[in-house]
Structure formats: C-alpha cells, structure tokens
Amino acid sequence: MLDKLGAKGIAGLVVMVAGFALVAWSAPVVAAGLGLIVVGLILVAGGLAQSVMGMLGMP
C-alpha cells in the first residue's frame, strides 16, 4: 500500500499522525473526535468514488 501513496502521500500520513499525537497529548477527547471526523471523510470519499465509477460503468 505504501508504494501506491508515493512520497507526498507518505509525508502527509506522517504529518497527520504527528498532528494527532500532538493533539492527543494535550486533549485526548478532542483527538478522538478528530479521528472520527477523518475516518468519516474517508468513508464519504470512498463512497463518492465508488458511485462515480459505477456511473461510468466501472465495477
């Protein structure tokens, strides 16, 4: 999976994890909320991508 992300994707992942760690260090409840928001956004983006691909005739 990491080979598909590329250098920018890996850097973004590292920055995101570092940001979560910083927030979790000072406010764990806020970090949990931010994590849920990010997971929700990923699920929405995946659903939209799947819908668009279905409209274009791709499985």
mmCIF file of the N, C-alpha and C atoms, coordinates in Angstrom:
data_MODEL
# 
_entry.id   MODEL 
# 
loop_
_atom_site.group_PDB 
_atom_site.id 
_atom_site.type_symbol 
_atom_site.label_atom_id 
_atom_site.label_alt_id 
_atom_site.label_comp_id 
_atom_site.label_asym_id 
_atom_site.label_entity_id 
_atom_site.label_seq_id 
_atom_site.pdbx_PDB_ins_code 
_atom_site.Cartn_x 
_atom_site.Cartn_y 
_atom_site.Cartn_z 
_atom_site.occupancy 
_atom_site.B_iso_or_equiv 
_atom_site.pdbx_formal_charge 
_atom_site.auth_seq_id 
_atom_site.auth_comp_id 
_atom_site.auth_asym_id 
_atom_site.auth_atom_id 
_atom_site.pdbx_PDB_model_num 
ATOM 1   N N  . MET A 1 1  ? 0.819   -1.188 0.000   1.00 0.00 ? 1  MET A N  1 
ATOM 2   C CA . MET A 1 1  ? 0.000   0.000  0.000   1.00 0.00 ? 1  MET A CA 1 
ATOM 3   C C  . MET A 1 1  ? 0.866   1.257  0.000   1.00 0.00 ? 1  MET A C  1 
ATOM 4   N N  . LEU A 1 2  ? 1.962   1.236  0.714   1.00 0.00 ? 2  LEU A N  1 
ATOM 5   C CA . LEU A 1 2  ? 2.806   2.419  0.797   1.00 0.00 ? 2  LEU A CA 1 
ATOM 6   C C  . LEU A 1 2  ? 3.417   2.789  -0.544  1.00 0.00 ? 2  LEU A C  1 
ATOM 7   N N  . ASP A 1 3  ? 3.651   1.800  -1.416  1.00 0.00 ? 3  ASP A N  1 
ATOM 8   C CA . ASP A 1 3  ? 4.222   2.121  -2.725  1.00 0.00 ? 3  ASP A CA 1 
ATOM 9   C C  . ASP A 1 3  ? 3.223   2.859  -3.610  1.00 0.00 ? 3  ASP A C  1 
ATOM 10  N N  . LYS A 1 4  ? 1.927   2.707  -3.366  1.00 0.00 ? 4  LYS A N  1 
ATOM 11  C CA . LYS A 1 4  ? 0.908   3.408  -4.142  1.00 0.00 ? 4  LYS A CA 1 
ATOM 12  C C  . LYS A 1 4  ? 0.712   4.845  -3.678  1.00 0.00 ? 4  LYS A C  1 
ATOM 13  N N  . LEU A 1 5  ? 1.112   5.165  -2.452  1.00 0.00 ? 5  LEU A N  1 
ATOM 14  C CA . LEU A 1 5  ? 0.935   6.519  -1.931  1.00 0.00 ? 5  LEU A CA 1 
ATOM 15  C C  . LEU A 1 5  ? 1.933   7.507  -2.512  1.00 0.00 ? 5  LEU A C  1 
ATOM 16  N N  . GLY A 1 6  ? 3.148   7.076  -2.693  1.00 0.00 ? 6  GLY A N  1 
ATOM 17  C CA . GLY A 1 6  ? 4.187   7.979  -3.172  1.00 0.00 ? 6  GLY A CA 1 
ATOM 18  C C  . GLY A 1 6  ? 4.790   8.764  -2.019  1.00 0.00 ? 6  GLY A C  1 
ATOM 19  N N  . ALA A 1 7  ? 5.759   9.584  -2.334  1.00 0.00 ? 7  ALA A N  1 
ATOM 20  C CA . ALA A 1 7  ? 6.477   10.337 -1.298  1.00 0.00 ? 7  ALA A CA 1 
ATOM 21  C C  . ALA A 1 7  ? 5.579   11.372 -0.627  1.00 0.00 ? 7  ALA A C  1 
ATOM 22  N N  . LYS A 1 8  ? 4.764   12.064 -1.412  1.00 0.00 ? 8  LYS A N  1 
ATOM 23  C CA . LYS A 1 8  ? 3.876   13.079 -0.830  1.00 0.00 ? 8  LYS A CA 1 
ATOM 24  C C  . LYS A 1 8  ? 2.817   12.434 0.069   1.00 0.00 ? 8  LYS A C  1 
ATOM 25  N N  . GLY A 1 9  ? 2.311   11.295 -0.338  1.00 0.00 ? 9  GLY A N  1 
ATOM 26  C CA . GLY A 1 9  ? 1.311   10.603 0.466   1.00 0.00 ? 9  GLY A CA 1 
ATOM 27  C C  . GLY A 1 9  ? 1.876   10.120 1.790   1.00 0.00 ? 9  GLY A C  1 
ATOM 28  N N  . ILE A 1 10 ? 3.086   9.591  1.750   1.00 0.00 ? 10 ILE A N  1 
ATOM 29  C CA . ILE A 1 10 ? 3.723   9.127  2.984   1.00 0.00 ? 10 ILE A CA 1 
ATOM 30  C C  . ILE A 1 10 ? 4.026   10.311 3.890   1.00 0.00 ? 10 ILE A C  1 
ATOM 31  N N  . ALA A 1 11 ? 4.507   11.415 3.312   1.00 0.00 ? 11 ALA A N  1 
ATOM 32  C CA . ALA A 1 11 ? 4.773   12.613 4.114   1.00 0.00 ? 11 ALA A CA 1 
ATOM 33  C C  . ALA A 1 11 ? 3.484   13.141 4.743   1.00 0.00 ? 11 ALA A C  1 
ATOM 34  N N  . GLY A 1 12 ? 2.409   13.145 3.987   1.00 0.00 ? 12 GLY A N  1 
ATOM 35  C CA . GLY A 1 12 ? 1.124   13.582 4.519   1.00 0.00 ? 12 GLY A CA 1 
ATOM 36  C C  . GLY A 1 12 ? 0.641   12.690 5.646   1.00 0.00 ? 12 GLY A C  1 
ATOM 37  N N  . LEU A 1 13 ? 0.836   11.395 5.494   1.00 0.00 ? 13 LEU A N  1 
ATOM 38  C CA . LEU A 1 13 ? 0.446   10.456 6.541   1.00 0.00 ? 13 LEU A CA 1 
ATOM 39  C C  . LEU A 1 13 ? 1.247   10.682 7.816   1.00 0.00 ? 13 LEU A C  1 
ATOM 40  N N  . VAL A 1 14 ? 2.547   10.922 7.664   1.00 0.00 ? 14 VAL A N  1 
ATOM 41  C CA . VAL A 1 14 ? 3.403   11.181 8.829   1.00 0.00 ? 14 VAL A CA 1 
ATOM 42  C C  . VAL A 1 14 ? 2.990   12.478 9.528   1.00 0.00 ? 14 VAL A C  1 
ATOM 43  N N  . VAL A 1 15 ? 2.714   13.515 8.745   1.00 0.00 ? 15 VAL A N  1 
ATOM 44  C CA . VAL A 1 15 ? 2.295   14.791 9.335   1.00 0.00 ? 15 VAL A CA 1 
ATOM 45  C C  . VAL A 1 15 ? 0.959   14.637 10.049  1.00 0.00 ? 15 VAL A C  1 
ATOM 46  N N  . MET A 1 16 ? 0.025   13.884 9.458   1.00 0.00 ? 16 MET A N  1 
ATOM 47  C CA . MET A 1 16 ? -1.272  13.681 10.084  1.00 0.00 ? 16 MET A CA 1 
ATOM 48  C C  . MET A 1 16 ? -1.137  12.920 11.401  1.00 0.00 ? 16 MET A C  1 
ATOM 49  N N  . VAL A 1 17 ? -0.322  11.883 11.416  1.00 0.00 ? 17 VAL A N  1 
ATOM 50  C CA . VAL A 1 17 ? -0.127  11.111 12.649  1.00 0.00 ? 17 VAL A CA 1 
ATOM 51  C C  . VAL A 1 17 ? 0.553   11.971 13.712  1.00 0.00 ? 17 VAL A C  1 
ATOM 52  N N  . ALA A 1 18 ? 1.511   12.787 13.299  1.00 0.00 ? 18 ALA A N  1 
ATOM 53  C CA . ALA A 1 18 ? 2.177   13.680 14.252  1.00 0.00 ? 18 ALA A CA 1 
ATOM 54  C C  . ALA A 1 18 ? 1.190   14.698 14.819  1.00 0.00 ? 18 ALA A C  1 
ATOM 55  N N  . GLY A 1 19 ? 0.309   15.195 13.977  1.00 0.00 ? 19 GLY A N  1 
ATOM 56  C CA . GLY A 1 19 ? -0.709  16.130 14.454  1.00 0.00 ? 19 GLY A CA 1 
ATOM 57  C C  . GLY A 1 19 ? -1.656  15.486 15.446  1.00 0.00 ? 19 GLY A C  1 
ATOM 58  N N  . PHE A 1 20 ? -2.100  14.269 15.148  1.00 0.00 ? 20 PHE A N  1 
ATOM 59  C CA . PHE A 1 20 ? -2.955  13.553 16.091  1.00 0.00 ? 20 PHE A CA 1 
ATOM 60  C C  . PHE A 1 20 ? -2.230  13.308 17.409  1.00 0.00 ? 20 PHE A C  1 
ATOM 61  N N  . ALA A 1 21 ? -0.955  12.950 17.335  1.00 0.00 ? 21 ALA A N  1 
ATOM 62  C CA . ALA A 1 21 ? -0.182  12.704 18.560  1.00 0.00 ? 21 ALA A CA 1 
ATOM 63  C C  . ALA A 1 21 ? -0.074  13.974 19.393  1.00 0.00 ? 21 ALA A C  1 
ATOM 64  N N  . LEU A 1 22 ? 0.133   15.106 18.746  1.00 0.00 ? 22 LEU A N  1 
ATOM 65  C CA . LEU A 1 22 ? 0.236   16.374 19.463  1.00 0.00 ? 22 LEU A CA 1 
ATOM 66  C C  . LEU A 1 22 ? -1.082  16.738 20.130  1.00 0.00 ? 22 LEU A C  1 
ATOM 67  N N  . VAL A 1 23 ? -2.178  16.578 19.403  1.00 0.00 ? 23 VAL A N  1 
ATOM 68  C CA . VAL A 1 23 ? -3.493  16.883 19.975  1.00 0.00 ? 23 VAL A CA 1 
ATOM 69  C C  . VAL A 1 23 ? -3.834  15.895 21.085  1.00 0.00 ? 23 VAL A C  1 
ATOM 70  N N  . ALA A 1 24 ? -3.525  14.613 20.881  1.00 0.00 ? 24 ALA A N  1 
ATOM 71  C CA . ALA A 1 24 ? -3.837  13.595 21.888  1.00 0.00 ? 24 ALA A CA 1 
ATOM 72  C C  . ALA A 1 24 ? -3.034  13.811 23.166  1.00 0.00 ? 24 ALA A C  1 
ATOM 73  N N  . TRP A 1 25 ? -1.851  14.373 23.020  1.00 0.00 ? 25 TRP A N  1 
ATOM 74  C CA . TRP A 1 25 ? -1.018  14.625 24.195  1.00 0.00 ? 25 TRP A CA 1 
ATOM 75  C C  . TRP A 1 25 ? -1.651  15.688 25.083  1.00 0.00 ? 25 TRP A C  1 
ATOM 76  N N  . SER A 1 26 ? -2.283  16.698 24.469  1.00 0.00 ? 26 SER A N  1 
ATOM 77  C CA . SER A 1 26 ? -2.868  17.778 25.260  1.00 0.00 ? 26 SER A CA 1 
ATOM 78  C C  . SER A 1 26 ? -4.362  17.577 25.522  1.00 0.00 ? 26 SER A C  1 
ATOM 79  N N  . ALA A 1 27 ? -5.088  16.947 24.587  1.00 0.00 ? 27 ALA A N  1 
ATOM 80  C CA . ALA A 1 27 ? -6.537  16.776 24.755  1.00 0.00 ? 27 ALA A CA 1 
ATOM 81  C C  . ALA A 1 27 ? -6.977  15.472 24.080  1.00 0.00 ? 27 ALA A C  1 
ATOM 82  N N  . PRO A 1 28 ? -6.960  14.365 24.816  1.00 0.00 ? 28 PRO A N  1 
ATOM 83  C CA . PRO A 1 28 ? -7.293  13.065 24.210  1.00 0.00 ? 28 PRO A CA 1 
ATOM 84  C C  . PRO A 1 28 ? -8.715  12.981 23.639  1.00 0.00 ? 28 PRO A C  1 
ATOM 85  N N  . VAL A 1 29 ? -9.680  13.628 24.279  1.00 0.00 ? 29 VAL A N  1 
ATOM 86  C CA . VAL A 1 29 ? -11.063 13.555 23.792  1.00 0.00 ? 29 VAL A CA 1 
ATOM 87  C C  . VAL A 1 29 ? -11.187 14.280 22.450  1.00 0.00 ? 29 VAL A C  1 
ATOM 88  N N  . VAL A 1 30 ? -10.516 15.404 22.311  1.00 0.00 ? 30 VAL A N  1 
ATOM 89  C CA . VAL A 1 30 ? -10.539 16.145 21.055  1.00 0.00 ? 30 VAL A CA 1 
ATOM 90  C C  . VAL A 1 30 ? -9.867  15.328 19.955  1.00 0.00 ? 30 VAL A C  1 
ATOM 91  N N  . ALA A 1 31 ? -8.769  14.650 20.291  1.00 0.00 ? 31 ALA A N  1 
ATOM 92  C CA . ALA A 1 31 ? -8.080  13.815 19.304  1.00 0.00 ? 31 ALA A CA 1 
ATOM 93  C C  . ALA A 1 31 ? -8.983  12.678 18.833  1.00 0.00 ? 31 ALA A C  1 
ATOM 94  N N  . ALA A 1 32 ? -9.750  12.096 19.737  1.00 0.00 ? 32 ALA A N  1 
ATOM 95  C CA . ALA A 1 32 ? -10.678 11.035 19.345  1.00 0.00 ? 32 ALA A CA 1 
ATOM 96  C C  . ALA A 1 32 ? -11.743 11.581 18.396  1.00 0.00 ? 32 ALA A C  1 
ATOM 97  N N  . GLY A 1 33 ? -12.243 12.771 18.670  1.00 0.00 ? 33 GLY A N  1 
ATOM 98  C CA . GLY A 1 33 ? -13.226 13.395 17.789  1.00 0.00 ? 33 GLY A CA 1 
ATOM 99  C C  . GLY A 1 33 ? -12.654 13.686 16.416  1.00 0.00 ? 33 GLY A C  1 
ATOM 100 N N  . LEU A 1 34 ? -11.431 14.203 16.373  1.00 0.00 ? 34 LEU A N  1 
ATOM 101 C CA . LEU A 1 34 ? -10.790 14.462 15.089  1.00 0.00 ? 34 LEU A CA 1 
ATOM 102 C C  . LEU A 1 34 ? -10.562 13.175 14.308  1.00 0.00 ? 34 LEU A C  1 
ATOM 103 N N  . GLY A 1 35 ? -10.210 12.116 15.008  1.00 0.00 ? 35 GLY A N  1 
ATOM 104 C CA . GLY A 1 35 ? -10.019 10.832 14.344  1.00 0.00 ? 35 GLY A CA 1 
ATOM 105 C C  . GLY A 1 35 ? -11.310 10.328 13.715  1.00 0.00 ? 35 GLY A C  1 
ATOM 106 N N  . LEU A 1 36 ? -12.413 10.485 14.430  1.00 0.00 ? 36 LEU A N  1 
ATOM 107 C CA . LEU A 1 36 ? -13.707 10.074 13.878  1.00 0.00 ? 36 LEU A CA 1 
ATOM 108 C C  . LEU A 1 36 ? -14.079 10.919 12.657  1.00 0.00 ? 36 LEU A C  1 
ATOM 109 N N  . ILE A 1 37 ? -13.769 12.202 12.696  1.00 0.00 ? 37 ILE A N  1 
ATOM 110 C CA . ILE A 1 37 ? -14.051 13.064 11.552  1.00 0.00 ? 37 ILE A CA 1 
ATOM 111 C C  . ILE A 1 37 ? -13.251 12.618 10.334  1.00 0.00 ? 37 ILE A C  1 
ATOM 112 N N  . VAL A 1 38 ? -11.969 12.329 10.524  1.00 0.00 ? 38 VAL A N  1 
ATOM 113 C CA . VAL A 1 38 ? -11.128 11.902 9.402   1.00 0.00 ? 38 VAL A CA 1 
ATOM 114 C C  . VAL A 1 38 ? -11.621 10.580 8.829   1.00 0.00 ? 38 VAL A C  1 
ATOM 115 N N  . VAL A 1 39 ? -11.974 9.632  9.680   1.00 0.00 ? 39 VAL A N  1 
ATOM 116 C CA . VAL A 1 39 ? -12.480 8.346  9.200   1.00 0.00 ? 39 VAL A CA 1 
ATOM 117 C C  . VAL A 1 39 ? -13.793 8.545  8.442   1.00 0.00 ? 39 VAL A C  1 
ATOM 118 N N  . GLY A 1 40 ? -14.652 9.416  8.943   1.00 0.00 ? 40 GLY A N  1 
ATOM 119 C CA . GLY A 1 40 ? -15.900 9.708  8.242   1.00 0.00 ? 40 GLY A CA 1 
ATOM 120 C C  . GLY A 1 40 ? -15.666 10.311 6.876   1.00 0.00 ? 40 GLY A C  1 
ATOM 121 N N  . LEU A 1 41 ? -14.717 11.244 6.781   1.00 0.00 ? 41 LEU A N  1 
ATOM 122 C CA . LEU A 1 41 ? -14.399 11.841 5.490   1.00 0.00 ? 41 LEU A CA 1 
ATOM 123 C C  . LEU A 1 41 ? -13.859 10.808 4.510   1.00 0.00 ? 41 LEU A C  1 
ATOM 124 N N  . ILE A 1 42 ? -13.044 9.892  5.005   1.00 0.00 ? 42 ILE A N  1 
ATOM 125 C CA . ILE A 1 42 ? -12.506 8.833  4.140   1.00 0.00 ? 42 ILE A CA 1 
ATOM 126 C C  . ILE A 1 42 ? -13.637 7.942  3.627   1.00 0.00 ? 42 ILE A C  1 
ATOM 127 N N  . LEU A 1 43 ? -14.581 7.600  4.507   1.00 0.00 ? 43 LEU A N  1 
ATOM 128 C CA . LEU A 1 43 ? -15.705 6.768  4.087   1.00 0.00 ? 43 LEU A CA 1 
ATOM 129 C C  . LEU A 1 43 ? -16.579 7.482  3.054   1.00 0.00 ? 43 LEU A C  1 
ATOM 130 N N  . VAL A 1 44 ? -16.829 8.771  3.250   1.00 0.00 ? 44 VAL A N  1 
ATOM 131 C CA . VAL A 1 44 ? -17.625 9.536  2.291   1.00 0.00 ? 44 VAL A CA 1 
ATOM 132 C C  . VAL A 1 44 ? -16.912 9.616  0.942   1.00 0.00 ? 44 VAL A C  1 
ATOM 133 N N  . ALA A 1 45 ? -15.608 9.902  0.971   1.00 0.00 ? 45 ALA A N  1 
ATOM 134 C CA . ALA A 1 45 ? -14.846 9.992  -0.280  1.00 0.00 ? 45 ALA A CA 1 
ATOM 135 C C  . ALA A 1 45 ? -14.838 8.648  -1.009  1.00 0.00 ? 45 ALA A C  1 
ATOM 136 N N  . GLY A 1 46 ? -14.704 7.559  -0.270  1.00 0.00 ? 46 GLY A N  1 
ATOM 137 C CA . GLY A 1 46 ? -14.741 6.239  -0.893  1.00 0.00 ? 46 GLY A CA 1 
ATOM 138 C C  . GLY A 1 46 ? -16.088 5.938  -1.507  1.00 0.00 ? 46 GLY A C  1 
ATOM 139 N N  . GLY A 1 47 ? -17.159 6.311  -0.820  1.00 0.00 ? 47 GLY A N  1 
ATOM 140 C CA . GLY A 1 47 ? -18.497 6.107  -1.362  1.00 0.00 ? 47 GLY A CA 1 
ATOM 141 C C  . GLY A 1 47 ? -18.741 6.926  -2.612  1.00 0.00 ? 47 GLY A C  1 
ATOM 142 N N  . LEU A 1 48 ? -18.273 8.177  -2.595  1.00 0.00 ? 48 LEU A N  1 
ATOM 143 C CA . LEU A 1 48 ? -18.431 9.012  -3.785  1.00 0.00 ? 48 LEU A CA 1 
ATOM 144 C C  . LEU A 1 48 ? -17.636 8.466  -4.955  1.00 0.00 ? 48 LEU A C  1 
ATOM 145 N N  . ALA A 1 49 ? -16.423 8.039  -4.702  1.00 0.00 ? 49 ALA A N  1 
ATOM 146 C CA . ALA A 1 49 ? -15.595 7.487  -5.779  1.00 0.00 ? 49 ALA A CA 1 
ATOM 147 C C  . ALA A 1 49 ? -16.230 6.235  -6.369  1.00 0.00 ? 49 ALA A C  1 
ATOM 148 N N  . GLN A 1 50 ? -16.775 5.383  -5.500  1.00 0.00 ? 50 GLN A N  1 
ATOM 149 C CA . GLN A 1 50 ? -17.409 4.158  -5.970  1.00 0.00 ? 50 GLN A CA 1 
ATOM 150 C C  . GLN A 1 50 ? -18.662 4.490  -6.793  1.00 0.00 ? 50 GLN A C  1 
ATOM 151 N N  . SER A 1 51 ? -19.418 5.491  -6.372  1.00 0.00 ? 51 SER A N  1 
ATOM 152 C CA . SER A 1 51 ? -20.618 5.892  -7.094  1.00 0.00 ? 51 SER A CA 1 
ATOM 153 C C  . SER A 1 51 ? -20.270 6.444  -8.472  1.00 0.00 ? 51 SER A C  1 
ATOM 154 N N  . VAL A 1 52 ? -19.256 7.293  -8.541  1.00 0.00 ? 52 VAL A N  1 
ATOM 155 C CA . VAL A 1 52 ? -18.845 7.871  -9.819  1.00 0.00 ? 52 VAL A CA 1 
ATOM 156 C C  . VAL A 1 52 ? -18.346 6.781  -10.748 1.00 0.00 ? 52 VAL A C  1 
ATOM 157 N N  . MET A 1 53 ? -17.553 5.854  -10.223 1.00 0.00 ? 53 MET A N  1 
ATOM 158 C CA . MET A 1 53 ? -17.058 4.769  -11.059 1.00 0.00 ? 53 MET A CA 1 
ATOM 159 C C  . MET A 1 53 ? -18.202 3.890  -11.553 1.00 0.00 ? 53 MET A C  1 
ATOM 160 N N  . GLY A 1 54 ? -19.243 3.708  -10.721 1.00 0.00 ? 54 GLY A N  1 
ATOM 161 C CA . GLY A 1 54 ? -20.406 2.929  -11.140 1.00 0.00 ? 54 GLY A CA 1 
ATOM 162 C C  . GLY A 1 54 ? -21.159 3.618  -12.259 1.00 0.00 ? 54 GLY A C  1 
ATOM 163 N N  . MET A 1 55 ? -21.265 4.946  -12.186 1.00 0.00 ? 55 MET A N  1 
ATOM 164 C CA . MET A 1 55 ? -21.957 5.699  -13.249 1.00 0.00 ? 55 MET A CA 1 
ATOM 165 C C  . MET A 1 55 ? -21.176 5.621  -14.557 1.00 0.00 ? 55 MET A C  1 
ATOM 166 N N  . LEU A 1 56 ? -19.885 5.493  -14.479 1.00 0.00 ? 56 LEU A N  1 
ATOM 167 C CA . LEU A 1 56 ? -19.063 5.394  -15.677 1.00 0.00 ? 56 LEU A CA 1 
ATOM 168 C C  . LEU A 1 56 ? -18.957 3.968  -16.216 1.00 0.00 ? 56 LEU A C  1 
ATOM 169 N N  . GLY A 1 57 ? -19.600 3.024  -15.519 1.00 0.00 ? 57 GLY A N  1 
ATOM 170 C CA . GLY A 1 57 ? -19.616 1.655  -15.986 1.00 0.00 ? 57 GLY A CA 1 
ATOM 171 C C  . GLY A 1 57 ? -18.447 0.820  -15.505 1.00 0.00 ? 57 GLY A C  1 
ATOM 172 N N  . MET A 1 58 ? -17.709 1.334  -14.548 1.00 0.00 ? 58 MET A N  1 
ATOM 173 C CA . MET A 1 58 ? -16.594 0.565  -13.997 1.00 0.00 ? 58 MET A CA 1 
ATOM 174 C C  . MET A 1 58 ? -17.043 -0.114 -12.700 1.00 0.00 ? 58 MET A C  1 
ATOM 175 N N  . PRO A 1 59 ? -16.671 -1.374 -12.525 1.00 0.00 ? 59 PRO A N  1 
ATOM 176 C CA . PRO A 1 59 ? -17.110 -2.077 -11.307 1.00 0.00 ? 59 PRO A CA 1 
ATOM 177 C C  . PRO A 1 59 ? -16.395 -1.608 -10.060 1.00 0.00 ? 59 PRO A C  1 
# 
